[in-house]
């Protein structure tokens, strides 16, 4: 009796079909690995955003330094955006390109760039024709990042245009160019900005003066499991806590509770499977949040 070699395809299996199946498995594994990497980057980026400084209501007058000039158009004619810099304006969270991409795929509003949008002022272009100029001031370190990274530069220009449109009711053409030899058009005026006279209210805020920074950790324990750890030194029992979890929000606190927290969670949470436990000895609240999957 002649026996088939063990190196060939099994009975009834076509080698070409088997190769296609293996390629499909490899593709699925690669997609799962990339998805897990993006989720980790997203979580890391969100933590940076939560820790970033933001301006407070107090104000001061600043004189921004020249930076670069962007030329575009509106229905009324030419528009020039003078991008200026100042150390008095806080910097946004220091994200990498990959981290920013992951954030933008989830929630574009999560990443905010502190900037001061100056009033429109009439100017003359190189040909002596009338045009409109705006001064947009940003943090000096973030300005340096824009000059060395085209991806962040393009993202910033789009955000600045949206801000000017919202504030002044204009429409700006998304086709723009950077003027190589002209750092600004016209003159750069002083601007009133909200100052950072004290640190931002923490993600977890003690009701009252809101000055106590309380530890919060948020991390992926597995591709489908998000964990949070909150230290609450003034809580003695779980009965004092009220915890609400909704799609992508985590809310801790209730009227009369010593602490309040309301944060965006960069994932869709499976609310029915969430669990929480408070350790009275360490004063730590642990929250387990299984994530929604594509087949959930």
C-alpha positions as CSV (number, residue, x, y, z in Angstrom):
1,X,0.0,0.0,0.0
2,X,1.3,3.4,-0.9
3,X,1.0,6.1,1.8
4,X,0.9,9.8,1.1
5,X,3.8,11.9,2.2
6,X,3.3,13.8,5.5
7,X,4.6,17.0,3.8
8,X,1.6,17.4,1.5
9,X,-1.8,18.9,2.2
10,X,-4.2,16.7,4.2
11,X,-7.1,14.8,2.7
12,X,-9.6,16.9,0.9
13,X,-7.5,20.1,1.6
14,X,-6.3,22.3,-1.3
15,X,-2.9,23.8,-0.7
16,X,-3.9,27.1,-2.3
17,X,-6.9,27.3,0.0
18,X,-4.7,26.5,3.0
19,X,-2.3,29.3,2.1
20,X,-5.1,31.8,1.8
21,X,-6.4,30.7,5.3
22,X,-3.0,31.2,6.8
23,X,-2.7,34.6,5.3
24,X,-6.0,35.6,6.7
25,X,-5.0,34.4,10.2
26,X,-1.7,36.4,9.9
27,X,-3.7,39.5,8.9
28,X,-6.1,39.1,11.8
29,X,-3.2,38.7,14.2
30,X,-1.5,41.8,12.9
31,X,-4.7,43.9,13.1
32,X,-5.2,42.7,16.7
33,X,-1.6,43.6,17.6
34,X,-1.9,47.1,16.0
35,X,-5.3,47.7,17.8
36,X,-3.7,46.8,21.1
37,X,-0.8,49.1,20.5
38,X,-3.1,52.0,19.6
39,X,-5.1,51.4,22.7
40,X,-2.0,51.6,24.9
41,X,-0.9,54.8,23.1
42,X,-4.4,56.3,23.5
43,X,-4.4,55.6,27.2
44,X,-0.9,57.1,27.6
45,X,-1.9,60.1,25.6
46,X,-5.1,60.6,27.6
47,X,-3.1,60.5,30.9
48,X,-0.8,63.2,29.5
49,X,-3.8,65.3,28.5
50,X,-5.3,65.0,32.0
51,X,-2.0,66.0,33.5
52,X,-1.4,69.0,31.2
53,X,-1.7,72.5,32.6
54,X,-4.6,74.8,31.6
55,X,-5.2,78.6,32.0
56,X,-7.1,80.0,34.9
57,X,-9.6,82.9,34.9
58,X,-7.2,85.6,36.0
59,X,-5.8,87.7,33.1
60,X,-2.7,89.6,32.1
61,X,-1.5,91.5,29.1
62,X,1.3,90.0,27.1
63,X,3.4,91.0,24.0
64,X,3.8,87.9,21.8
65,X,6.9,87.4,19.8
66,X,6.8,86.9,16.0
67,X,6.8,83.4,14.7
68,X,5.5,82.6,11.2
69,X,2.7,83.7,8.9
70,X,0.1,81.6,7.2
71,X,-1.7,82.9,4.1
72,X,-5.2,81.7,3.1
73,X,-8.5,83.3,1.9
74,X,-12.0,84.1,3.1
75,X,-15.1,85.1,1.0
76,X,-14.0,88.7,1.7
77,X,-10.4,88.3,0.3
78,X,-6.9,87.4,1.5
79,X,-6.3,86.5,5.1
80,X,-3.0,86.2,7.0
81,X,-2.6,84.4,10.3
82,X,0.3,85.6,12.3
83,X,1.3,82.7,14.6
84,X,3.1,84.2,17.6
85,X,4.7,82.8,20.7
86,X,4.8,83.5,24.4
87,X,6.1,81.8,27.5
88,X,3.0,83.1,29.3
89,X,0.7,80.7,27.4
90,X,0.6,77.2,28.8
91,X,1.7,74.3,26.6
92,X,-0.6,71.5,25.5
93,X,0.1,67.9,26.5
94,X,3.4,66.7,24.9
95,X,2.1,63.9,22.7
96,X,3.9,62.0,20.0
97,X,2.5,61.7,16.5
98,X,1.2,58.2,17.1
99,X,-0.4,59.3,20.4
100,X,-2.1,62.2,18.7
101,X,-3.4,60.0,15.9
102,X,-4.9,57.6,18.4
103,X,-6.6,60.4,20.3
104,X,-8.0,61.9,17.1
105,X,-9.5,58.6,16.1
106,X,-11.4,58.5,19.4
107,X,-12.3,62.0,20.4
108,X,-10.8,65.1,18.6
109,X,-12.0,67.4,21.3
110,X,-9.9,65.6,23.9
111,X,-6.7,67.2,22.8
112,X,-6.8,71.0,23.3
113,X,-4.2,73.6,22.3
114,X,-4.2,76.7,24.6
115,X,-4.0,79.7,22.3
116,X,-5.0,83.4,22.3
117,X,-7.0,84.5,19.2
118,X,-6.5,88.2,18.6
119,X,-9.0,90.6,17.0
120,X,-8.9,90.9,13.2
121,X,-7.0,93.9,11.9
122,X,-6.9,95.5,8.4
123,X,-3.6,95.4,6.7
124,X,-2.0,95.9,3.2
125,X,-0.5,93.0,1.4
126,X,2.8,93.2,-0.6
127,X,0.8,94.6,-3.6
128,X,-0.8,97.3,-1.5
129,X,-4.2,95.6,-1.5
130,X,-6.4,95.5,1.5
131,X,-6.5,92.2,3.5
132,X,-7.3,90.9,7.0
133,X,-4.8,89.6,9.6
134,X,-5.2,87.7,12.8
135,X,-2.7,87.2,15.6
136,X,-2.7,83.7,17.2
137,X,-0.4,83.3,20.2
138,X,0.7,79.9,21.5
139,X,3.3,78.5,23.9
140,X,6.9,79.0,22.9
141,X,7.9,75.4,23.3
142,X,4.9,74.2,21.4
143,X,5.8,76.7,18.7
144,X,9.2,75.1,18.4
145,X,7.5,71.7,18.0
146,X,5.4,73.1,15.1
147,X,8.5,74.3,13.3
148,X,10.2,70.9,13.5
149,X,7.1,68.7,12.9
150,X,4.9,69.1,9.8
151,X,2.2,66.8,11.1
152,X,1.7,68.9,14.2
153,X,1.9,72.1,12.1
154,X,-0.9,71.0,9.8
155,X,-3.0,69.9,12.7
156,X,-2.5,73.2,14.6
157,X,-3.3,75.4,11.5
158,X,-6.6,73.5,11.1
159,X,-7.4,74.0,14.8
160,X,-6.5,77.7,14.7
161,X,-8.7,78.2,11.6
162,X,-11.6,76.5,13.3
163,X,-11.1,78.7,16.4
164,X,-11.1,81.9,14.3
165,X,-14.2,80.8,12.5
166,X,-16.1,80.1,15.7
167,X,-15.0,83.3,17.4
168,X,-15.4,85.8,14.6
169,X,-18.0,84.1,12.4
170,X,-15.8,84.0,9.3
171,X,-15.0,81.2,6.8
172,X,-11.4,80.3,6.0
173,X,-10.2,78.3,3.0
174,X,-8.4,75.1,4.2
175,X,-5.9,75.6,1.4
176,X,-3.1,77.6,2.9
177,X,0.7,78.2,2.6
178,X,3.4,79.2,4.9
179,X,5.2,82.4,4.0
180,X,8.9,81.6,4.0
181,X,10.4,85.1,4.4
182,X,7.7,86.9,6.3
183,X,7.2,86.1,10.0
184,X,4.2,88.3,10.3
185,X,2.0,90.8,8.4
186,X,1.4,94.3,9.8
187,X,2.1,94.6,13.5
188,X,1.6,92.2,16.5
189,X,-0.5,93.8,19.2
190,X,-0.6,93.1,22.9
191,X,-3.2,90.5,24.0
192,X,-5.0,89.9,27.2
193,X,-4.8,86.2,28.2
194,X,-6.1,84.1,31.1
195,X,-3.1,83.4,33.3
196,X,-2.1,80.2,35.1
197,X,-1.9,81.7,38.5
198,X,-2.3,78.3,40.1
199,X,-2.5,74.7,39.0
200,X,-5.6,73.5,37.3
201,X,-8.3,71.8,39.5
202,X,-7.1,68.2,39.7
203,X,-8.9,65.4,37.8
204,X,-10.1,64.3,41.2
205,X,-11.2,67.5,43.1
206,X,-11.7,67.8,46.8
207,X,-14.9,69.9,47.2
208,X,-14.0,73.2,48.9
209,X,-10.7,74.8,47.8
210,X,-10.0,72.2,45.2
211,X,-6.2,72.4,45.7
212,X,-5.4,68.9,46.8
213,X,-4.0,66.7,44.1
214,X,-5.1,63.1,44.5
215,X,-3.5,60.1,42.8
216,X,-5.4,58.6,39.8
217,X,-4.0,55.7,37.8
218,X,-5.7,54.4,34.6
219,X,-4.2,51.5,32.6
220,X,-5.0,48.6,30.3
221,X,-4.6,45.3,32.2
222,X,-5.5,43.4,29.1
223,X,-6.8,44.4,25.6
224,X,-10.4,44.1,26.8
225,X,-9.9,45.2,30.5
226,X,-9.4,48.8,31.8
227,X,-8.4,49.3,35.4
228,X,-8.5,52.5,37.5
229,X,-7.0,53.1,41.0
230,X,-8.1,56.1,43.0
231,X,-6.6,57.1,46.4
232,X,-9.2,58.8,48.6
233,X,-7.6,59.5,52.0
234,X,-10.7,61.1,53.5
235,X,-13.1,58.2,52.8
236,X,-13.6,55.6,55.5
237,X,-16.2,53.4,53.9
238,X,-17.6,52.5,50.5
239,X,-21.0,53.7,51.7
240,X,-19.6,57.3,51.4
241,X,-19.0,56.8,47.6
242,X,-21.2,57.1,44.6
243,X,-19.8,55.7,41.4
244,X,-21.4,56.0,37.9
245,X,-20.0,54.5,34.7
246,X,-21.5,55.5,31.4
247,X,-20.3,54.6,27.8
248,X,-17.1,56.6,28.0
249,X,-17.4,58.5,31.3
250,X,-16.4,57.8,34.9
251,X,-18.2,59.9,37.6
252,X,-17.3,59.6,41.3
253,X,-19.1,61.6,44.0
254,X,-22.5,62.8,45.2
255,X,-23.9,65.7,47.2
256,X,-22.1,65.8,50.5
257,X,-19.3,63.5,49.3
258,X,-15.7,64.6,50.1
259,X,-14.5,64.2,46.5
260,X,-15.7,64.6,43.0
261,X,-14.3,63.2,39.8
262,X,-15.7,63.4,36.2
263,X,-13.4,62.1,33.5
264,X,-13.5,61.0,29.9
265,X,-12.5,57.3,29.5
266,X,-11.0,56.6,26.0
267,X,-12.9,53.4,25.5
268,X,-16.5,52.0,25.4
269,X,-17.1,50.4,28.8
270,X,-19.3,47.3,29.3
271,X,-21.3,48.8,32.2
272,X,-23.0,45.6,33.2
273,X,-19.7,43.9,33.8
274,X,-18.0,46.7,35.8
275,X,-16.9,46.1,39.4
276,X,-15.5,48.3,42.1
277,X,-14.0,47.7,45.6
278,X,-12.8,50.1,48.3
279,X,-9.8,49.0,50.5
280,X,-10.4,50.7,53.9
281,X,-6.8,50.1,55.0
282,X,-5.1,51.7,52.0
283,X,-8.0,54.1,51.3
284,X,-7.9,53.0,47.6
285,X,-10.8,52.5,45.3
286,X,-10.2,49.9,42.5
287,X,-12.4,49.9,39.5
288,X,-12.5,47.1,37.0
289,X,-14.0,48.1,33.6
290,X,-14.3,45.4,30.9
291,X,-14.5,47.0,27.4
292,X,-17.0,46.5,24.7
293,X,-15.8,44.3,21.9
294,X,-16.9,44.3,18.3
295,X,-19.2,41.3,18.9
296,X,-20.6,42.6,22.2
